[in-house]
Amino acid sequence: MNTELSGILISFAITLLIAIPLGKYLARMFAGEKVWTDFMKPIENLIYKLSGISPSQPMNWKQFLKAMITINSLWLVYGFFMLMFQDKLPLNPDGNPGMTADLAFNSIISFVANTNLQHYSGESGATYLIQHFIFMFLQFTSAATGIACAVAVFKALRDKTTNDVGNFWVYLVRSVTRLLLPLSIVLALILAFNGTPASYAGKDQFISMQGDTVNVSRGPAAQFIAIKHLGTNGGGWFGANSAHPLENPNYTTNIAEIVAQMLVPIAMVLAFGYFTRRKKMGWVIFGVMTIGMLMLMIPTIFSELGGNPAIAKMGVSQSTGAMEGKEVRVGPMATAYWSTLTTIVSTGSVNGMHDSTMPLTGLWQMLGMMINAFFGGCGVGVLNYLIYIIIAVFISGLMVGRTPEFLGHKVEAREVKIAALITLLSPFLILAGTALASYVFTNYGAANWAVKPSAWLNNPSYHGFSEMLYENTSSNANNGSGFEGLGDNNIFWNVSTGIIILLGRFLPIIGPVAIAGLLAQKKYIPESAGTLRTDTVTFGIMTFAVILVLNALSYFPALVLGPIAEHFTMLK
Amino acid sequence: MKTSSNKLFEPALVQSALKESFIKLNPKTMMRNPVMFTVEVGTVIMLYVTFYSFTHAGQGSFAYNLSIFIILLLTLLFANFAEAIAEARGKAQADSLRKTREDTPAKVLQDDGSIVTRSSNQLLKGDVFVCEAGDTIPTDGEIIEGLATIDESAITGESAPVIREAGGDKSSVTGGTKVLSDNIKVVVTTQPGESFLDKMIALVEGASRQKTPNEIALTILLASFTLVFIIVCVTLQPFAAYANTTITIAALISLFVCLIPTTIGGLLSAIGIAGMDRALRANVITKSGKAVETAGDIDVLLLDKTGTITIGNRKATHFWPAPGVAQDDFVRACVLSSLADETPEGKSIIELAQQSVSQFALTAPKDSEFIKFTAETRASGINTPDGTRIRKGAFDSIRNLAINAGNKFDNEIEERVKTISSKGGTPLVVAKNEEVVGVIELQDIIKPDIAERFERLRKMGIKTVMVTGDNPLTAKFIAEKAGVDDFIAEAKPEDKMRYIKAEQAAGKLVAMMGDGTNDAPALAQADVGVAMNSGTQAAKEAGNMVDLDNDPTKLIEIVEIGKQLLITRGTLTTFSIANDVAKYFAIVPALFIASIPALQAINIMHLHSPESAILSAVIFNAIIIPLLIPLALKGVAYKPIGASALLRRNLMIYGLGGVIVPFIGIKLIDLVIALFIK
């Protein structure tokens, strides 16, 4: 078989091999059953004791969300000041400067929100202290926040009638101590042994064969890159992210990193089934998400392997596919595979430049982020999918002649209202953000910002539109990858994407937790023959149709003006 | 009532609905429906643009703008017409009921005992009137004195007269029905204009029509879809500016109107009204739209055995003489004891005897004394002049009779009694001179098609519960034979109540039917309580529906009407949203093809020109509304094939169909338009 193809098949096989038992383990662990990681208990108890947390205290959904928002706000505020004054703080061997207020605003939001949009470059924009104790810390906690909120939803949907969605602090701490930390240690070791730096030493120097002196940035990168993938964060230690030879040295690390970013999202979907004791439902959701993934991945692979028709016209052979912006050690198929996964699961790390991919690849990448629920980010993927389920349950409930119900609870006006608002939020943030950027670009090209709007776009025309659309889509999806080619470190992009990230992160978490909390308070209705089962293939298809139609209808015109126009113009 | 037309578009109704469609354009009325209100706003803007384009260039030709404006106006009118025709039909139905009771003279009894004749619409609650044979009852009321046979065919269509009398569970009379014999004194129970029928008419007319919770939830969802499309259309303007394309206002508004769910938005209230109207056509008066919807969710159905599961009364099916008694002698004794028995059971004994024994006297000897059935003795019979005493009655009362007289009670008889009971029959033991001579077997006749109906209900996921006064053994047999899931034997009203509460505590929705005052608490407790029109006022007040036909099987129909209502909403929503795919493929290329010629590639329908593409899409969007009015009014058929199968089916028809149909429709319209535009 084709080596490149076997490479990605093996990657996916390894992913499933680990994710399936991990899903079972997560369900048992969060349900408080006996698991082998119980030896972490003393450490957890110490954390609870130091923080004054009573781990057995039940929380209703409002208390749960209050705890979640409080701690995240705290991180946001102190992180902001740390970033601005990083130059005055220790662990800055390369003498990097402090961040401007707007960049600090954007960067801290972006890390609290599991996005890692990174309008700075790791080498020159952040000190070791910030990278390690702010950014890496947040990479753990932001992933754990998403997971904790998803577990609250699991519990609310499992229990027949309850006010108690579980204790936020317990879920948060356990996500770190019993999932993210152990896995990160393993992955960091793999990376370190393959050549990723892991020390606090400053820049290294070597003299190239041409005789130039080259400064090579280093630092404690291996541990950072481990959680960057496991927590679907995506923020690179270096500016070039996993395309950088020290961040992703070889094909082995490439497989390790791509497997790592899919583990928790897939495991959480299966954990949903195991936790709620509806195993079949977990697998149906897994099936829908996998089919969605393949529908984005297969055309991506074909469009990348096919090469660029404009280059073909010049008579240049492209036997290896479109190689612009790709790493030779990785190759086009593994880059295409990675680009699909990193956009559907909201990691947003890259091992090649998305800006250089074919126009239609850009379309699939953006669609993956617009949908944002084919596995999706740590915990939040399941939450996003829940919103689609609520809409699907409502419409299909009507279609079978019964007041819609989900897992034994009636779905009524209040839940529909929340789901509708959250559905509305994504097109609003993405389209309004892009419209604002287009408007500024068209009408205020000369504004005196760090980067003039007229100089924002490396490629004007349709591709330039895609660059702006991608940036907003990535922000809303808390993905954090960039199409790049966009001059984004200026007040406009820092502030606008900062706001989009913040809203696009927390409202879609609050909504599903509130829906689940409200549903759990209602009377439990046992299933009867007239109940529409939500763990069937039919309902899976229904949800899939809802996802496709909602997103197609929201984004079709914008996508036509970006990648689709670019594609057909290129073919002309 | 039954004579009312079932045609969907009665010319007279269409005429009034057409007029209403224009009146409903009033923005205040339109605000109730956010989706259609945004269309109205778009229409007003288009009117302005049309005038503007008459004198200015840049927004397309005057004719084009005018066409768009007219089509949008038609879209609004079509949606209003859908609501208006549904209202008109409901009103016509209710009016035909109301007509029966207009201007009837009422003989009002004054305090001093004299009688004054007044018009029926001047009757107040608490007034007492009298009716004699031949009178039409002026208004709804309750008999306080007397008994009468009444012809209720005016409301039920049933020609057989019924008996109504004071004091029992059959004390209600309805305005418009006719007294055939005897006379009665009736107290008026409702204020003028507040009868159930008046309430129902108000509900249909929209004055007091409130949106049901489900309708509210759907409206929220549709409003949010509308908001998404507002965002899509508003942001398209700066996008287009970036791409150096100008989009005309007509094109933008057309895109918007096509995308928002106007199909379901326009038909939503019509569907709700039509649901109540269908209930009314089934001769059921609902007190709220919510009750109809709830009916579709029912999990448990409490049904009375008599009249629902079995045909009216029991019939004698077998004579079992005691050992040593000749068959003929026994049958003669039975006949003799039943000659004066006017009950259907008594009559059926004689019928059966006529088939089994060739000759016997059909008249009792002169001077015989008939013993009536009483609750204490639980036996009836005859004493003939020659001193023979024949009694027939319940097993234990006849046994006591025999044992008290010093006679033994044969074991074989006791066995027979048990066998009959376990087979669902009722044993009547017959004694001659206090000596047991045999047993008559009475059997319930289960309605021939009832088992299938229960099977249908089971497939809907509804549990059926039979309520009967029979003993548990008999009840069990009939329950099994008819295929009900559970039964309450020897039921007292409190038992029903207890059962309902237990089911509700488990999260189930319960429906029941009742008529007596002692049913009232249970009717009120049930999620759907259907009172029979013949029932007491208390029962009718307690329930949330009244069945004019007094037909216990009506509950099954009501459940289907409720389900149909939800299904129609769901399928048309799906259809409406699915339509958008084709509309996008028509309009989006049309918007940008001038500045981005490569986008011709997504004009997959090969529409003639940008203008014709946009016109075709809005025309399709408009005419789909009237085309679907019949479906909205009749409702999408409910098929009890299981929820998942039903979802698959409706998803195929209305989801996939909703994607494909507009591609064909828009293309056809475009072909026609192309003939007119060069």
Interface residues (C-beta under 8 A of the other chain):
Chain A: I391 F394 I395 S396 G397 L398 M399 V400 G401 R402 T403 G408 V411 E412 A413 V416 K417 A420 L421 T423 L424 P427 F428 L431 A432 T434 A435 L436 S438 Y439 F441 T442 Y462 F465 K523 Y524 I525 P526 S528 A529 G530 T531 L532 R533 T536 T538 F539 I541 M542 A545 V549 A552 L553 S554 F556 P557 A558 V560 L561 I564 A565 F568 T569 L571 K572
Chain B: P213 N214 I216 A217 L218 I220 L221 A223 S224 L227 V228 F229 I231 V232 V234 T235 L236 Q237 P238 F239 A240 A241 Y242 A243 L259 E293 G296 D297 D299 R458 K459 M460 G461 I462 K463 A506 G507 K508 G562 K563 Q564 L565 L566 I567 R569 G570 T571 T573 T574 I577 A578 D580 V581 Y584 V588 P589 L591 F592 I596 P597 A598 L599 A601 I602 Y638 G642 A643 S644 L646 L647 R648 N650 L651 Y654 G655
